[in-house]
Amino acid sequence: MNDHPLRQVLHNEVHARPPEPMQGPLAISHFVMLADPAAAAASRAHLAALLRDLHLPVPDEHINHLRTDLGAYRLRWELHTEFVSWSFIRPLPEGTTPSQLPLSGGLDGVSQQWLSALPGECLSRSHLWLLPARSVDGLNPAQGLLREDSLVASTVADGLGEVFTDFQIHPDGFGRIILVAGSISARRQGRLVQQLLEIETYRLAAMLGLPAARQASRALADAERELASLALAIRNASASDEAALLDRLTRLAGEVEGQYAATHARFSATRAYFELIDRRVQEIAESRNAGQQTIAEFIQRRLTPARSTCEWAERRQNALSERVSHMSNLLRTRVDFEQQQSSQELLETMNRRQALQLKLQTTVEGLSVAAISYYLIGLLHYVAEGLEARHWISSPSLFTAIAVPLVVLTVWFLMRRVHHQVLKSVANRQSSGE
C-alpha cells in the first residue's frame, strides 16, 4: 500500500503542541519572542546550544516543538508562524502558600546569560503560578502579587478552579497569573495553563494590528481627499485634461494597492488572533466571582476598541480600493466613448473624401473616354483616307462620322467593365481580410 507522502506529517500535526499534564505547586515563566525566519533559525540554534551544554541530545533542524526535563526545571519550546515561545516550568515545595511564591517564577536555575540572548524581540513574558486549592485555603492569592485596582478574578473549569491576574507589566517586566486548581485532573490543569498563557500571548499579538491600522488610517485619509479632488476634476474636465487625470488616478490606485499589500497580512493575522482569543476564553469555562470582573469582560471592554479599529481600517481600505477602481472604470469609459466619437467622425470624413474621390474618378473616366475615343477616331480617319486612296470608300468624313458613336460606346463599355472588375477585386480582398 502506497502512503501519501504527507500522511505522517498531517497525522503528527493533529497532535502538535499538546498540553502537558501538570500538578501544582508549580512556577512557570513564559516568554514570547517575535521572530522572522532568520530569528526562528537562530532560536532553534539557541535551543541546541543549551541542550549541547547539558550533554543532552540535540533535536533535528526541522523540529517545531520540544519538551524536555533539564533537572532543575522543564523546558517547553514551540515555533509558531510569527513567534517562538519558551516556557520554563519549575516545581515548588509542597505546601507553598501565596506569600511564599518566588517572584522569579520558573527561572531559578536558568542561565541568565543564555536567557538574555534569546533571539528575536520579546512580545510577552509572564510568570504563572499553579497552586492546589489546599495551599490557599482561607488566603487571598492576589495579595501582594497583583494590583487590586485592576484585578481580574473568576472561577474556571466549571467552578473547579480560580484564576487571578491584573493584565499589568510589573516592575520586573513580567505579567503575573495565579491559577488555583481544585479537584482538577493533571491533564486539565495543563490545558488551563496553556489556555491562559495563550490568551496573554494572542492578546498582545492581536494588538500588533493597531499601530498598522492607525498608520493606514492616516494614509487612507490622504487618499480619500485625493480621490474626492479627482472626482470633482473629472466632472469638470475637458477632453484635453483626461490624460493628466488618468495619470493621477493611476498613481492613486498604485498607492492604495501598495498600502493594502503592506497591511493585509497584518490585518488578517490580527483577525485570526482575536478569533483565537475568543475561543480560548470560551474554553476555560469561567464564571464570575462576586464583585470581580472576569477575563471575558476585560477582553471585551479593553480589546474591543482596538479590534473595531483594525476591522474598520480593513473595511475602509477595501472600500477605497473599490472606489478607486470604479472611478478608473468611469474615466476609461469616458475616454473610450470620446475615442469612439472621434473614430466615427474620422470615418465620416473618410466617407466624404471617398465620395468626392468617386466623383472625381467618374469625371476622370468621362474625360478618359473622350480622350481615348478622340485618339481612336483620329486613327480611324487616317485609315479612311487610306481606303479612299484605294477607292474602297468614297467619303472618309462619312466613315469617320459613322465610327464616332461606335468607338465612344465601345470605349465607355470597356472602361465600365474594368471599373467593375477593380471594385469587385477590392471587395473580395476586404471580405477575406475581415
C-alpha positions, 0 to 999 in steps of 0.5 A: 500500500502506497502512503501519501507522502504527507500522511505522517506529517498531517497525522503528527500535526493533529497532535502538535503542541499538546498540553502537558499534564501538570500538578501544582505547586508549580512556577512557570515563566513564559516568554514570547519572542517575535521572530522572522525566519532568520530569528526562528533559525537562530532560536532553534540554534539557541535551543541546541546550544543549551541542550549541547551544554547539558550533554543532552541530545540535540533535536533535528533542524526541522523540529517545531516543538520540544519538551524536555526535563533539564533537572532543575526545571522543564523546558517547553519550546514551540515555533509558531508562524510569527513567534517562538515561545519558551516556557520554563516550568519549575516545581515548588515545595509542597505546601507553598502558600501565596506569600511564599511564591518566588517572584522569579517564577520558573527561572531559578536555575536558568542561565541568565546569560543564555536567557538574555540572548534569546533571539528575536524581540520579546512580545510577552513574558509572564510568570504563572503560578499553579497552586492546589486549592489546599495551599490557599485555603482561607488566603487571598492569592492576589495579595501582594502579587497583583494590583487590586485596582485592576484585578481580574478574578473568576472561577474556571473549569466549571467552578473547579478552579480560580484564576487571578491576574491584573493584565499589568507589566510589573516592575520586573517586566513580567505579567503575573497569573495565579491559577488555583486548581481544585479537584482538577485532573493533571491533564486539565490543569495543563490545558488551563495553563496553556489556555491562559498563557495563550490568551496573554500571548494572542492578546498582545499579538492581536494588538500588533494590528493597531499601530498598522491600522492607525498608520493606514488610517492616516494614509487612507485619509490622504487618499480619500481627499485625493480621490474626492479632488479627482472626482470633482476634476473629472466632472469638470474636465475637458477632453484635453485634461483626461490624460493628466487625470488618468495619470493621477488616478493611476498613481492613486490606485498604485498607492492604495494597492501598495498600502493594502499589500503592506497591511493585509497580512497584518490585518488578517493575522490580527483577525485570526488572533482575536478569533483565537482569543475568543475561543480560548476564553470560551474554553476555560469555562469561567464564571464570575466571582462576586464583585470581580470582573472576569477575563471575558469582560476585560477582553471585551471592554479593553480589546474591543476598541482596538479590534473595531479599529483594525476591522474598520481600517480593513473595511475602509481600505477595501472600500477605497480600493473599490472606489478607486477602481470604479472611478478608473472604470468611469474615466476609461469609459469616458475616454473610450466613448470620446475615442469612439466619437472621434473614430466615427467622425474620422470615418465620416470624413473618410466617407466624404473624401471617398465620395468626392474621390468617386466623383472625381474618378467618374469625371476622370473616366468621362474625360478618359473616354473622350480622350481615348475615343478622340485618339481612336477616331483620329486613327480611324480617319487616317485609315479612311483616307487610306481606303479612299486612296484605294477607292474602297470608300468614297467619303472618309468624313462619312466613315469617320462620322459613322465610327464616332458613336461606335468607338465612344460606346465601345470605349465607355463599355470597356472602361465600365467593365474594368471599373467593375472588375477593380471594385469587385477585386477590392471587395473580395480582398476586404471580405477575406481580410475581415 
